[in-house]
Amino acid sequence: MSQRKMIATRDSYGTALARLGAENERVVVLDADLSGPTKTALFAKSFPERFVDCGIAEANLMGCAAGIASCGMIPFASTFAMFAAGRAYEQVRNAIGYPHLNVKIGATHGGIAVGEDGATHQCIEDFALMRAIPGMTVVCPADDLEAQAAVRAAAEIDGPVYLRFGRDPVPVIHERLTDFKIGKGILLRSGNDVTIVATGALVSIALDAAQMLSAEGVNARVLDFHTIKPLDETLLLEAAAQTGAVVTAEDHSVLGGLGGAVCEFLSAHYPVPILRVGVEDRFGMSGHGAELYETYGLTAENICVRCRAAIAAKRG
């Protein structure tokens, strides 16, 4: 396989914010003493008058963002996913979600790919937490182009948006991205035997799995669901009807994330065999991100195993 360009989506977040800040004076960026790792320092350097470092006080960060949004500005509240979705959950729910304020939450360092920081910093519950807040949009881009497009799209819609970015570089899978829309999935590969629905860093791994399956004569359809809430129900229904079997893949717990959302929808509208690839009901642990993906089964090989099982289940 040829070498692919690798860019961390947190880098894309910083780049997109700086560009957006030059175009829209309503954009304000807040951080919790992590502007280096979250890459919001790029925005701070260019627009210091619209950058607020709230310190290591994530609950205050969300409260400040809520207040700024109530004044007609578009705040991007930035910190690690574990702190944004975990430590500040009450403030996100009550100060942002309940009044449906126009706050964009930029959550970096999501999933077990955070690696050596260990279980305390590996947020694998954020999709579930944010999905459960009424009116909250949840987005997890797969690569550089999607991440930059997601930031711009989030600024254009009214209401709270949770954007999850990764720490480690991931392959750039799109040569161009001309029609990105929040709530609309992307068909990356056609196939009639099984559908792989993936998000975030698992999208490129899903494409690798589809390539491996093709060598066995299995044609896997690959859907890139950068938006976990709302789901692209039309694309999902079409895929389920065409293939009759679905496998989901995400760097998140198998409980309550993309897999849960897909299961909830299809069980009610088009029941087919569905298997999930994600972190099972356990915490993460310290280790290199790539090694943890192997340990927890977030691999192309494991996606292939689940795809074969899903195909077998639909055939009875």
Backbone torsions as a table, in degrees:
resi	resn	phi	psi	omega
1	MET	NA	134.8	-179.0
2	SER	-68.1	151.5	179.9
3	GLN	-65.4	132.1	-179.1
4	ARG	-105.0	146.0	177.3
5	LYS	-65.1	136.7	-176.0
6	MET	-120.1	128.0	177.6
7	ILE	-141.5	133.2	175.6
8	ALA	-74.4	136.3	-177.6
9	THR	-69.1	-19.2	173.5
10	ARG	-67.9	-32.9	174.4
11	ASP	-65.1	-40.4	178.2
12	SER	-62.7	-37.3	178.3
13	TYR	-60.1	-48.9	179.6
14	GLY	-62.0	-43.2	178.5
15	THR	-61.5	-45.5	-177.8
16	ALA	-65.4	-39.7	179.3
17	LEU	-62.9	-43.4	-179.8
18	ALA	-61.9	-41.1	178.7
19	ARG	-68.0	-41.7	-178.8
20	LEU	-66.5	-36.7	179.4
21	GLY	-62.0	-31.9	179.0
22	ALA	-73.6	-22.3	-176.5
23	GLU	-97.9	-24.9	-171.4
24	ASN	-136.9	109.8	-177.3
25	GLU	-73.6	-7.1	177.3
26	ARG	-83.0	-12.4	-178.5
27	VAL	-76.7	125.2	176.8
28	VAL	-124.6	139.8	-179.7
29	VAL	-117.0	131.5	176.4
30	LEU	-118.4	147.2	178.6
31	ASP	-141.0	164.9	-178.1
32	ALA	-116.5	60.1	178.2
33	ASP	62.4	31.7	-179.4
34	LEU	-135.5	31.1	-174.1
35	SER	-65.4	-22.0	174.8
36	GLY	-71.2	-59.5	179.6
37	PRO	-62.5	-35.9	-179.0
38	THR	-82.5	-10.2	178.6
39	LYS	71.4	14.0	175.8
40	THR	-75.1	-8.5	176.6
41	ALA	-59.0	-27.4	177.2
42	LEU	-62.3	-43.2	177.5
43	PHE	-67.8	-43.9	-177.6
44	ALA	-59.8	-37.2	-179.4
45	LYS	-66.1	-39.0	-177.2
46	SER	-85.4	-32.8	-174.7
47	PHE	-133.3	64.7	-176.4
48	PRO	-60.6	-28.4	-179.1
49	GLU	-73.3	-13.0	178.6
50	ARG	-117.2	23.1	178.2
51	PHE	-122.8	133.0	-179.4
52	VAL	-127.7	120.4	173.2
53	ASP	-94.3	110.5	-176.6
54	CYS	-85.9	0.7	-178.5
55	GLY	75.1	-173.9	-178.6
56	ILE	-80.5	71.7	-175.4
57	ALA	-152.8	75.0	-170.8
58	GLU	-66.4	-33.5	176.5
59	ALA	-62.4	-42.2	176.7
60	ASN	-64.4	-37.6	177.7
61	LEU	-54.9	-48.1	-178.0
62	MET	-69.7	-36.1	177.4
63	GLY	-65.9	-41.2	177.1
64	CYS	-63.4	-42.2	179.6
65	ALA	-62.3	-40.0	178.4
66	ALA	-62.2	-44.1	179.5
67	GLY	-63.9	-41.8	179.4
68	ILE	-64.3	-40.6	178.5
69	ALA	-63.6	-35.8	-179.1
70	SER	-67.6	-14.1	177.9
71	CYS	-96.7	7.8	175.0
72	GLY	94.7	2.7	177.7
73	MET	-89.3	172.1	179.3
74	ILE	-117.4	91.1	-177.9
75	PRO	-84.1	138.7	170.5
76	PHE	-109.0	107.8	-179.6
77	ALA	-90.9	118.2	-167.5
78	SER	-120.1	132.2	173.5
79	THR	-171.0	-178.3	178.1
80	PHE	-66.3	150.0	-178.5
81	ALA	-57.3	-38.6	-178.6
82	MET	-61.8	-34.7	-179.5
83	PHE	-84.3	-36.9	-179.0
84	ALA	-67.4	-48.4	-176.6
85	ALA	-89.6	-27.6	-175.2
86	GLY	-95.3	-68.6	-175.1
87	ARG	-62.8	-36.4	-175.4
88	ALA	-104.0	21.9	-175.0
89	TYR	-57.0	-44.4	-177.1
90	GLU	-60.2	-42.1	-179.4
91	GLN	-70.1	-37.8	176.6
92	VAL	-62.2	-43.9	-178.1
93	ARG	-67.5	-52.3	-169.9
94	ASN	-87.7	-33.5	-176.1
95	ALA	-93.7	-22.9	-178.2
96	ILE	-113.6	-52.4	-176.4
97	GLY	-69.2	-48.8	-175.4
98	TYR	-60.5	-46.4	176.3
99	PRO	-84.7	3.4	178.7
100	HIS	51.9	56.2	-178.9
101	LEU	-85.3	157.0	-173.1
102	ASN	-85.1	60.0	-179.7
103	VAL	-104.9	135.4	175.9
104	LYS	-108.4	123.5	-177.8
105	ILE	-100.8	113.2	178.4
106	GLY	-95.3	100.4	-175.3
107	ALA	-104.1	110.2	-180.0
108	THR	-99.1	172.4	176.0
109	HIS	60.2	43.7	179.4
110	GLY	-86.3	155.3	173.8
111	GLY	80.4	178.7	-179.4
112	ILE	-76.3	-9.8	177.4
113	ALA	-63.8	-12.8	174.0
114	VAL	-57.2	-29.4	168.6
115	GLY	78.0	-117.3	-169.0
116	GLU	-62.6	-18.6	179.0
117	ASP	-65.9	-18.8	172.7
118	GLY	81.1	-175.7	-171.1
119	ALA	-59.0	-34.2	-177.0
120	THR	-65.9	-24.6	-177.2
121	HIS	-110.1	-5.8	-178.6
122	GLN	-90.6	95.6	-176.4
123	CYS	-81.9	107.3	178.9
124	ILE	-115.7	16.0	180.0
125	GLU	-120.0	-1.2	-170.4
126	ASP	-66.1	-37.3	177.8
127	PHE	-59.6	-44.8	-178.5
128	ALA	-62.6	-44.7	-179.7
129	LEU	-64.1	-46.9	-176.7
130	MET	-73.5	-35.3	177.2
131	ARG	-59.8	-31.8	-174.8
132	ALA	-78.4	-11.0	178.3
133	ILE	-83.9	119.4	-178.8
134	PRO	-56.2	133.0	176.2
135	GLY	81.5	-2.6	-179.9
136	MET	-82.7	126.9	173.0
137	THR	-89.0	137.4	-176.4
138	VAL	-123.5	121.8	-175.0
139	VAL	-129.6	136.1	177.3
140	CYS	-137.3	92.2	-176.2
141	PRO	-68.6	153.6	-174.5
142	ALA	-91.8	-26.6	-176.6
143	ASP	-153.5	-173.3	-175.8
144	ASP	-57.5	-50.9	-176.9
145	LEU	-65.0	-41.3	178.2
146	GLU	-64.4	-41.0	-178.0
147	ALA	-63.3	-45.3	179.4
148	GLN	-65.9	-39.3	178.1
149	ALA	-66.5	-36.1	-179.0
150	ALA	-65.7	-39.5	178.7
151	VAL	-62.6	-46.4	179.9
152	ARG	-63.9	-44.3	-179.1
153	ALA	-65.0	-37.7	179.4
154	ALA	-62.6	-38.7	-179.9
155	ALA	-67.7	-23.0	-175.3
156	GLU	-88.8	-17.2	179.3
157	ILE	-100.1	153.1	-178.9
158	ASP	-94.4	129.1	178.6
159	GLY	123.5	169.1	-175.9
160	PRO	-72.1	138.8	178.9
161	VAL	-133.6	131.6	174.5
162	TYR	-103.7	116.8	-179.4
163	LEU	-110.8	121.3	-179.1
164	ARG	-107.6	127.9	-179.9
165	PHE	-122.2	159.5	-177.3
166	GLY	-105.4	159.2	179.3
167	ARG	-80.8	-45.5	-172.6
168	ASP	-85.8	152.7	175.9
169	PRO	-61.4	141.8	176.2
170	VAL	-128.4	156.5	-179.0
171	PRO	-61.2	142.5	171.7
172	VAL	-82.8	112.4	-173.9
173	ILE	-96.9	-17.4	-178.9
174	HIS	-104.5	128.8	172.1
175	GLU	-76.4	-33.6	175.1
176	ARG	-153.0	158.7	-177.8
177	LEU	-144.5	95.5	-171.6
178	THR	-100.2	-14.4	-172.9
179	ASP	-135.2	50.5	179.2
180	PHE	-77.2	129.5	177.2
181	LYS	-139.7	130.9	174.8
182	ILE	-62.8	131.3	-178.6
183	GLY	92.2	-1.2	179.0
184	LYS	-119.4	117.5	178.2
185	GLY	-73.9	172.8	-178.5
186	ILE	-125.0	126.4	174.3
187	LEU	-80.8	112.8	-178.6
188	LEU	-95.9	-27.0	-177.2
189	ARG	-153.4	133.3	178.7
190	SER	-86.0	153.2	178.2
191	GLY	-178.1	157.4	-175.4
192	ASN	-118.4	-3.7	-174.9
193	ASP	-93.4	-39.1	-177.6
194	VAL	-159.1	149.7	177.0
195	THR	-108.5	129.9	172.4
196	ILE	-106.0	118.7	178.0
197	VAL	-106.7	115.8	-174.7
198	ALA	-128.3	161.2	177.0
199	THR	-142.0	154.5	176.1
200	GLY	60.7	-138.8	-177.0
201	ALA	-63.6	-19.6	-178.4
202	LEU	-79.7	-7.8	-179.9
203	VAL	-66.4	-48.0	179.5
204	SER	-65.2	-33.7	177.7
205	ILE	-69.0	-36.3	176.3
206	ALA	-63.6	-39.0	176.8
207	LEU	-64.0	-38.8	176.1
208	ASP	-63.1	-40.6	179.0
209	ALA	-63.6	-41.9	178.9
210	ALA	-61.8	-38.3	177.7
211	GLN	-65.9	-40.1	177.7
212	MET	-64.6	-41.3	-179.9
213	LEU	-66.6	-33.7	-179.2
214	SER	-62.1	-29.8	177.4
215	ALA	-67.4	-19.5	177.9
216	GLU	-96.6	1.4	-178.2
217	GLY	85.6	13.9	178.7
218	VAL	-100.1	125.9	-178.9
219	ASN	-99.9	104.7	-177.6
220	ALA	-98.5	131.2	172.9
221	ARG	-87.0	134.8	-179.2
222	VAL	-117.7	123.7	177.0
223	LEU	-112.5	130.7	176.3
224	ASP	-97.3	105.9	178.8
225	PHE	-102.4	81.3	176.5
226	HIS	-66.9	-24.0	176.8
227	THR	-104.5	119.0	-179.6
228	ILE	-91.4	-28.3	173.3
229	LYS	-145.8	119.4	-0.2
230	PRO	-79.1	148.2	175.3
231	LEU	-72.5	152.7	171.0
232	ASP	-82.7	87.6	-173.9
233	GLU	-66.1	-35.8	-179.3
234	THR	-63.4	-48.4	-179.9
235	LEU	-65.0	-37.8	-179.7
236	LEU	-68.0	-43.4	177.9
237	LEU	-62.2	-43.5	179.6
238	GLU	-61.5	-43.0	-179.7
239	ALA	-66.4	-42.7	179.6
240	ALA	-62.8	-39.6	179.5
241	ALA	-68.0	-36.8	-177.0
242	GLN	-76.5	-36.7	-173.6
243	THR	-107.4	-28.2	177.4
244	GLY	73.5	8.2	179.0
245	ALA	-156.3	141.2	-174.4
246	VAL	-135.6	139.6	171.8
247	VAL	-127.5	131.1	177.0
248	THR	-104.6	153.6	-177.9
249	ALA	-145.0	128.8	-176.9
250	GLU	-160.5	153.0	172.1
251	ASP	-91.0	75.3	-174.7
252	HIS	-166.3	163.1	173.3
253	SER	-57.0	147.3	174.8
254	VAL	-69.4	-9.6	-180.0
255	LEU	-97.4	117.1	168.9
256	GLY	85.8	-1.4	-179.0
257	GLY	-97.2	-140.2	178.7
258	LEU	-60.0	-45.1	-180.0
259	GLY	-59.7	-43.3	178.2
260	GLY	-63.3	-42.0	-179.7
261	ALA	-63.4	-43.1	179.9
262	VAL	-65.4	-43.6	178.6
263	CYS	-62.1	-43.3	-179.4
264	GLU	-60.3	-44.2	-176.0
265	PHE	-73.3	-50.4	-175.3
266	LEU	-69.4	-31.7	178.5
267	SER	-63.1	-28.9	-179.6
268	ALA	-89.4	-26.3	-171.0
269	HIS	-119.2	-26.8	180.0
270	TYR	-161.5	77.3	-175.2
271	PRO	-62.8	123.5	173.5
272	VAL	-140.7	163.4	174.6
273	PRO	-60.1	130.1	179.0
274	ILE	-131.0	126.8	174.4
275	LEU	-121.2	149.5	-174.0
276	ARG	-118.1	137.4	171.6
277	VAL	-111.7	120.7	-178.9
278	GLY	-178.0	-169.0	177.4
279	VAL	-79.3	122.2	179.2
280	GLU	-66.1	-175.8	-172.7
281	ASP	-72.1	71.2	-178.8
282	ARG	-156.8	164.7	177.5
283	PHE	-85.3	166.1	173.9
284	GLY	-78.8	-172.3	177.2
285	MET	-156.3	167.1	-177.9
286	SER	-73.0	139.2	179.0
287	GLY	164.5	167.3	177.6
288	HIS	-64.8	141.7	-175.6
289	GLY	-53.6	-45.1	-179.4
290	ALA	-64.9	-37.5	178.3
291	GLU	-67.4	-37.7	178.4
292	LEU	-67.1	-35.8	175.9
293	TYR	-60.6	-39.0	176.7
294	GLU	-66.2	-46.6	-177.2
295	THR	-62.2	-38.7	-175.6
296	TYR	-95.7	3.9	174.9
297	GLY	77.4	22.3	177.6
298	LEU	-90.7	64.2	-172.4
299	THR	-132.0	160.9	176.7
300	ALA	-62.4	-37.7	-179.2
301	GLU	-62.4	-42.1	-179.5
302	ASN	-71.8	-34.8	174.3
303	ILE	-61.3	-40.0	177.4
304	CYS	-62.0	-42.1	178.6
305	VAL	-59.7	-45.1	-178.8
306	ARG	-68.3	-35.2	178.8
307	CYS	-64.7	-44.4	178.5
308	ARG	-60.8	-41.0	-179.6
309	ALA	-66.9	-39.1	179.8
310	ALA	-66.2	-39.8	177.6
311	ILE	-65.0	-41.6	178.0
312	ALA	-62.8	-38.1	-178.3
313	ALA	-66.7	-39.1	-179.0
314	LYS	-71.0	-25.1	179.7
315	ARG	-85.1	-9.9	177.6
316	GLY	78.3	NA	NA
